[in-house]
Amino acid sequence: MDQHKIHRIIESGVDFNINQILSKAWEMFKEKALFHIGFMVIIVCVQAAFAEYAESFTPIYTIFISPPLICGFYMVANRQSQKEYLEFQNFFDGFKYWWNLVIANLISSILAVLGIILLIVPGVYLLVGYMFCLLFVIFGGFDFWTSMELSRKLVTTNWWKFFTFGLVLLAMNIAGVLCLIVGLLVSIPMTYLAVYVLFEELTIDAVPEEEHPQVIS
């Protein structure tokens, strides 16, 4: 990605249609539903294994394994968007960016938690603001601080709209819990796919023309 173009996008401000984002994410999910559900099952099993057999090591999972693991949804979403050949193993491509993802996720989480502890409002602001942090690390190729700042500045251009988007995703996952928890196998992948679709829509002009993904119908 061209950082100067991203700054121009930020300067011009952004807007989006939440319903359209969710609709595109749903189409993406349906296209490879078994893949997305299967990977979600793996994540649940790994988390359960740590909780049951290595509870004291759970922080290690949270800090060092979880970020690249959940970014697998972003990696696969990108391949789906660009109509590239897709294998299940592509869900683990996030580990190619392991260190940068771990650092970006750790620092952004610490700042958000500190914000919540101190005054709550700054923490909520940062939680929403760092929505695209890991995506900028992966697809922008930026370091953790640049990724955090680009995400924060992009979200700040229309913070309340992004906050509403986050609430919609939260409601979707609450509905997943109410559906005998099994619904989370759908709602959680949908959450990450929706974030990816929104990120792609907002930053598409910062990607070289020859690398533009095809439009998701």
Secondary structure, 3 states (H helix, E strand, C coil): CCHHHHHHHHHHCCCCCHHHHHHHHHHHHHHCHHHHHHHHHHHHHHHHHHHHHCHHHHHHHHHHHHHHHHCHHHHHHHHHHCCCCCCHHHHHHHHHHHHHHHHHHHHHHHHHHHHHHHCCHHHHHHHHHCCCHHHHHHHHCCCHHHHHHHHHHHHHCCHHHHHHHHHHHHHHHHHHHHCCCCCHHHHHHHHHHHHHHHHHHHHHHHCCHHHCCCCCC
